[in-house]
Amino acid sequence: MRIALLIIGIAGFLLGLAISGISFGLHLVNRPRISFNEAFPGILGGCCCSSLSLVLGVAGLVWLLMTPKDSKPAENDSDDN
């Protein structure tokens, strides 16, 4: 569960960056046809997605580092001869 949260956070962050980059890139490439006001919702949505995913990723990383690793159960050390 801890690793899944970290992976979802990283994937969402990359997805948000891609959404923002594509929206901003479309504005730059098609400047006469697409105004910044038309590209702004995509840029804003990508930034929101990146921000939320960054929080999830950091929370997953902290949870992963703070939780002790599962260790093997101790063997029976009783001296029953």
NUPAPA-212284 format. One record per atom (N, C-alpha, C): residue number from 1; residue in one letter; x, z, y. Coordinates in Angstrom, 3 decimals, m for minus. Example, Ala and Ser with C-alpha at 12.3 -4.5 7.8 and 13.67 -1.06 7.14 Angstrom:
NUPAPA-212284
(1; A; (13.190; 7.800; m5.690))
(1; A; (12.300; 7.800; m4.500))
(1; A; (13.200; 7.800; m3.300))
(2; S; (12.850; 7.080; m2.250))
(2; S; (13.670; 7.140; m1.060))
(2; S; (12.900; 7.870; 0.030))
//
This chain:
NUPAPA-212284
(1; M; (0.820; 0.000; m1.196))
(1; M; (0.000; 0.000; 0.000))
(1; M; (0.863; 0.000; 1.259))
(2; R; (1.985; 0.759; 1.206))
(2; R; (2.862; 0.841; 2.372))
(2; R; (3.505; m0.506; 2.670))
(3; I; (3.962; m1.170; 1.629))
(3; I; (4.623; m2.459; 1.809))
(3; I; (3.606; m3.513; 2.229))
(4; A; (2.386; m3.430; 1.709))
(4; A; (1.351; m4.393; 2.084))
(4; A; (1.043; m4.298; 3.573))
(5; L; (0.988; m3.101; 4.117))
(5; L; (0.736; m2.924; 5.543))
(5; L; (1.872; m3.527; 6.362))
(6; L; (3.085; m3.341; 5.910))
(6; L; (4.236; m3.904; 6.600))
(6; L; (4.212; m5.430; 6.559))
(7; I; (3.890; m6.003; 5.409))
(7; I; (3.841; m7.458; 5.265))
(7; I; (2.709; m8.048; 6.100))
(8; I; (1.553; m7.405; 6.100))
(8; I; (0.427; m7.885; 6.923))
(8; I; (0.791; m7.824; 8.403))
(9; G; (1.467; m6.779; 8.818))
(9; G; (1.886; m6.660; 10.211))
(9; G; (2.862; m7.751; 10.616))
(10; I; (3.839; m8.032; 9.764))
(10; I; (4.826; m9.071; 10.074))
(10; I; (4.169; m10.443; 10.090))
(11; A; (3.323; m10.722; 9.093))
(11; A; (2.648; m12.020; 9.032))
(11; A; (1.712; m12.223; 10.226))
(12; G; (0.991; m11.196; 10.608))
(12; G; (0.105; m11.292; 11.770))
(12; G; (0.873; m11.483; 13.063))
(13; F; (2.018; m10.828; 13.178))
(13; F; (2.850; m10.999; 14.370))
(13; F; (3.336; m12.435; 14.483))
(14; L; (3.809; m13.000; 13.372))
(14; L; (4.265; m14.390; 13.389))
(14; L; (3.111; m15.349; 13.668))
(15; L; (1.940; m15.061; 13.117))
(15; L; (0.768; m15.893; 13.375))
(15; L; (0.378; m15.846; 14.854))
(16; G; (0.400; m14.673; 15.441))
(16; G; (0.082; m14.538; 16.860))
(16; G; (1.077; m15.276; 17.740))
(17; L; (2.360; m15.212; 17.383))
(17; L; (3.359; m15.964; 18.144))
(17; L; (3.123; m17.466; 18.014))
(18; A; (2.747; m17.916; 16.817))
(18; A; (2.470; m19.337; 16.616))
(18; A; (1.263; m19.782; 17.440))
(19; I; (0.220; m18.977; 17.447))
(19; I; (m0.980; m19.314; 18.226))
(19; I; (m0.643; m19.399; 19.712))
(20; S; (0.088; m18.423; 20.211))
(20; S; (0.462; m18.430; 21.632))
(20; S; (1.361; m19.612; 21.960))
(21; G; (2.329; m19.862; 21.107))
(21; G; (3.253; m20.962; 21.344))
(21; G; (2.572; m22.320; 21.322))
(22; I; (1.681; m22.526; 20.361))
(22; I; (0.966; m23.803; 20.277))
(22; I; (0.049; m23.982; 21.483))
(23; S; (m0.646; m22.941; 21.879))
(23; S; (m1.539; m23.052; 23.043))
(23; S; (m0.759; m23.348; 24.312))
(24; F; (0.371; m22.676; 24.489))
(24; F; (1.177; m22.920; 25.674))
(24; F; (1.845; m24.287; 25.603))
(25; G; (2.266; m24.675; 24.403))
(25; G; (2.874; m25.987; 24.226))
(25; G; (1.904; m27.122; 24.490))
(26; L; (0.661; m26.959; 24.072))
(26; L; (m0.344; m27.984; 24.363))
(26; L; (m0.554; m28.142; 25.857))
(27; H; (m0.502; m27.030; 26.575))
(27; H; (m0.639; m27.096; 28.031))
(27; H; (0.549; m27.847; 28.637))
(28; L; (1.751; m27.607; 28.153))
(28; L; (2.931; m28.271; 28.713))
(28; L; (2.964; m29.753; 28.384))
(29; V; (2.606; m30.111; 27.159))
(29; V; (2.673; m31.501; 26.733))
(29; V; (1.559; m32.328; 27.361))
(30; N; (0.372; m31.779; 27.410))
(30; N; (m0.801; m32.496; 27.928))
(30; N; (m1.208; m31.986; 29.300))
(31; R; (m0.259; m31.792; 30.160))
(31; R; (m0.519; m31.174; 31.460))
(31; R; (m1.648; m31.847; 32.242))
(32; P; (m1.734; m33.166; 32.314))
(32; P; (m2.830; m33.723; 33.124))
(32; P; (m4.211; m33.505; 32.501))
(33; R; (m4.266; m33.428; 31.171))
(33; R; (m5.579; m33.312; 30.519))
(33; R; (m6.002; m31.877; 30.250))
(34; I; (m5.051; m30.979; 30.036))
(34; I; (m5.369; m29.581; 29.708))
(34; I; (m4.817; m28.687; 30.814))
(35; S; (m5.702; m27.982; 31.483))
(35; S; (m5.257; m27.062; 32.530))
(35; S; (m4.853; m25.735; 31.902))
(36; F; (m4.175; m24.922; 32.701))
(36; F; (m3.768; m23.606; 32.203))
(36; F; (m4.991; m22.747; 31.902))
(37; N; (m6.072; m22.925; 32.647))
(37; N; (m7.297; m22.149; 32.420))
(37; N; (m7.910; m22.471; 31.056))
(38; E; (m7.731; m23.692; 30.583))
(38; E; (m8.245; m24.048; 29.256))
(38; E; (m7.338; m23.529; 28.149))
(39; A; (m6.045; m23.428; 28.416))
(39; A; (m5.099; m22.950; 27.405))
(39; A; (m5.015; m21.422; 27.372))
(40; F; (m5.447; m20.774; 28.442))
(40; F; (m5.297; m19.322; 28.556))
(40; F; (m5.992; m18.527; 27.445))
(41; P; (m7.224; m18.870; 27.006))
(41; P; (m7.827; m18.085; 25.917))
(41; P; (m7.006; m18.102; 24.632))
(42; G; (m6.388; m19.230; 24.302))
(42; G; (m5.537; m19.284; 23.113))
(42; G; (m4.282; m18.453; 23.262))
(43; I; (m3.704; m18.501; 24.459))
(43; I; (m2.501; m17.698; 24.715))
(43; I; (m2.843; m16.217; 24.661))
(44; L; (m3.945; m15.839; 25.278))
(44; L; (m4.363; m14.434; 25.286))
(44; L; (m4.705; m13.947; 23.874))
(45; G; (m5.405; m14.779; 23.111))
(45; G; (m5.736; m14.397; 21.733))
(45; G; (m4.496; m14.230; 20.873))
(46; G; (m3.526; m15.116; 21.038))
(46; G; (m2.276; m14.993; 20.284))
(46; G; (m1.501; m13.752; 20.661))
(47; C; (m1.498; m13.417; 21.947))
(47; C; (m0.803; m12.205; 22.389))
(47; C; (m1.487; m10.939; 21.861))
(48; C; (m2.809; m10.942; 21.848))
(48; C; (m3.541; m9.790; 21.299))
(48; C; (m3.278; m9.639; 19.803))
(49; C; (m3.293; m10.757; 19.089))
(49; C; (m3.021; m10.736; 17.650))
(49; C; (m1.602; m10.228; 17.387))
(50; S; (m0.644; m10.692; 18.180))
(50; S; (0.744; m10.244; 18.021))
(50; S; (0.884; m8.748; 18.313))
(51; S; (0.213; m8.289; 19.352))
(51; S; (0.315; m6.875; 19.723))
(51; S; (m0.261; m5.968; 18.642))
(52; L; (m1.456; m6.308; 18.163))
(52; L; (m2.065; m5.489; 17.107))
(52; L; (m1.229; m5.527; 15.822))
(53; S; (m0.723; m6.688; 15.488))
(53; S; (0.068; m6.814; 14.274))
(53; S; (1.407; m6.096; 14.403))
(54; L; (1.963; m6.090; 15.602))
(54; L; (3.208; m5.348; 15.816))
(54; L; (2.980; m3.856; 15.593))
(55; V; (1.862; m3.354; 16.076))
(55; V; (1.533; m1.937; 15.860))
(55; V; (1.359; m1.656; 14.368))
(56; L; (0.655; m2.553; 13.660))
(56; L; (0.479; m2.375; 12.219))
(56; L; (1.818; m2.425; 11.484))
(57; G; (2.669; m3.357; 11.867))
(57; G; (3.975; m3.484; 11.219))
(57; G; (4.848; m2.267; 11.445))
(58; V; (4.857; m1.760; 12.668))
(58; V; (5.655; m0.562; 12.966))
(58; V; (5.088; 0.648; 12.228))
(59; A; (3.768; 0.759; 12.173))
(59; A; (3.152; 1.866; 11.431))
(59; A; (3.492; 1.768; 9.947))
(60; G; (3.460; 0.568; 9.395))
(60; G; (3.831; 0.387; 7.994))
(60; G; (5.285; 0.718; 7.748))
(61; L; (6.168; 0.354; 8.676))
(61; L; (7.587; 0.660; 8.529))
(61; L; (7.836; 2.162; 8.607))
(62; V; (7.184; 2.820; 9.565))
(62; V; (7.339; 4.278; 9.681))
(62; V; (6.802; 4.964; 8.438))
(63; W; (5.661; 4.517; 7.952))
(63; W; (5.071; 5.107; 6.750))
(63; W; (5.981; 4.887; 5.553))
(64; L; (6.596; 3.712; 5.476))
(64; L; (7.490; 3.402; 4.372))
(64; L; (8.740; 4.265; 4.419))
(65; L; (9.272; 4.493; 5.612))
(65; L; (10.506; 5.271; 5.730))
(65; L; (10.277; 6.778; 5.648))
(66; M; (9.113; 7.245; 6.058))
(66; M; (8.865; 8.685; 6.083))
(66; M; (8.395; 9.231; 4.739))
(67; T; (7.781; 8.408; 3.926))
(67; T; (7.274; 8.868; 2.638))
(67; T; (8.420; 8.902; 1.642))
(68; P; (8.603; 10.025; 0.950))
(68; P; (9.692; 10.081; m0.028))
(68; P; (9.429; 9.116; m1.189))
(69; K; (10.517; 8.584; m1.702))
(69; K; (10.384; 7.657; m2.822))
(69; K; (9.930; 8.419; m4.063))
(70; D; (9.180; 7.713; m4.904))
(70; D; (8.753; 8.321; m6.158))
(70; D; (9.956; 8.425; m7.075))
(71; S; (10.270; 9.639; m7.481))
(71; S; (11.415; 9.828; m8.367))
(71; S; (10.917; 10.016; m9.790))
(72; K; (11.809; 9.805; m10.714))
(72; K; (11.447; 9.993; m12.115))
(72; K; (11.164; 11.477; m12.350))
(73; P; (10.200; 11.763; m13.209))
(73; P; (9.935; 13.172; m13.496))
(73; P; (11.145; 13.812; m14.170))
(74; A; (11.375; 15.047; m13.807))
(74; A; (12.520; 15.759; m14.378))
(74; A; (12.326; 15.936; m15.879))
(75; E; (13.429; 15.746; m16.597))
(75; E; (13.359; 15.926; m18.052))
(75; E; (13.231; 17.406; m18.367))
(76; N; (12.704; 17.684; m19.516))
(76; N; (12.514; 19.059; m19.928))
(76; N; (13.866; 19.689; m20.198))
(77; D; (14.246; 20.654; m19.373))
(77; D; (15.547; 21.305; m19.494))
(77; D; (15.469; 22.611; m20.277))
(78; S; (14.391; 22.835; m20.952))
(78; S; (14.296; 24.104; m21.697))
(78; S; (15.198; 24.042; m22.920))
(79; D; (15.790; 25.176; m23.227))
(79; D; (16.713; 25.270; m24.366))
(79; D; (15.977; 25.853; m25.563))
(80; D; (15.133; 25.032; m26.169))
(80; D; (14.402; 25.455; m27.366))
(80; D; (15.174; 25.003; m28.588))
(81; N; (16.107; 25.803; m29.053))
(81; N; (16.908; 25.439; m30.227))
(81; N; (16.219; 25.777; m31.481))
//
